[in-house]
């Protein structure tokens, strides 16, 4: 599910919540693979859980860079 289209930069707000949740799962999994379940992983998980605006900001940054499709 792609909610951010690089060419037109349109956001499908109807699916944004699901797209961000899917991105969060992938982001946390990649952190776990890259860094293990250490301090960096724990801090990222804490931030994503406690600060939904931070999670949304990271999602938008990834979508703008085209790093990860939802």
C-alpha atoms as one frame of an Amber mdcrd trajectory, in Angstrom:
protein
   0.000   0.000   0.000   1.641   3.218  -1.179   0.220   6.414   0.286   2.933
   8.793  -0.830   3.518   9.002  -4.553   6.923  10.413  -5.431   5.878  11.948
  -8.752   2.764  13.801  -7.658   3.411  13.842  -3.903  -0.222  13.124  -3.147
  -1.136  11.552   0.147  -4.051   9.158   0.442  -5.284  10.155   3.892  -7.767
   7.277   3.922  -4.904   4.782   4.164  -2.267   6.877   5.946  -2.764   5.312
   9.384  -2.380   1.780   8.026   0.630   2.798   5.927   2.403   4.355   8.918
   1.658   1.295  11.080   3.066  -0.976   8.370   6.127   1.250   8.022   6.651
   1.197  11.816   6.687  -2.607  11.866   9.254  -2.670   9.068  11.328   0.091
  10.647  11.473  -1.669  14.009  12.354  -4.967  12.336  15.185  -3.379  10.344
  16.543  -1.734  13.509  16.466  -5.094  15.241  18.330  -6.715  12.333  20.897
  -3.901  12.093  21.553  -3.236  15.773  20.161  -6.195  17.699  17.886  -5.639
  20.668  20.280  -3.259  22.388  19.951   0.307  23.575  19.471   1.935  20.135
  16.685  -0.503  19.287  14.980  -0.009  22.654  15.137   3.786  22.330  13.658
   3.732  18.820  10.841   1.433  19.928  10.167   3.684  22.928  10.074   6.795
  20.721   7.738   5.173  18.220   5.393   4.059  21.003   5.461   7.230  23.092
   5.726   9.897  20.401   3.445   9.224  17.428   4.483  12.540  15.855   8.093
  11.314  15.752   6.950   8.117  14.046   4.986  10.140  11.491   7.971  12.423
  10.877  10.291   9.444  10.258   7.699   7.894   7.939   7.391  11.103   5.912
  11.177  11.469   5.707  11.524   7.900   4.430   8.753   8.397   1.881  10.301
  11.633   0.627  13.662   9.947   0.190  11.985   6.979  -1.447  13.683   4.620
   0.994  10.727   2.471   1.740   7.328   1.936   0.201   4.437   1.174   2.460
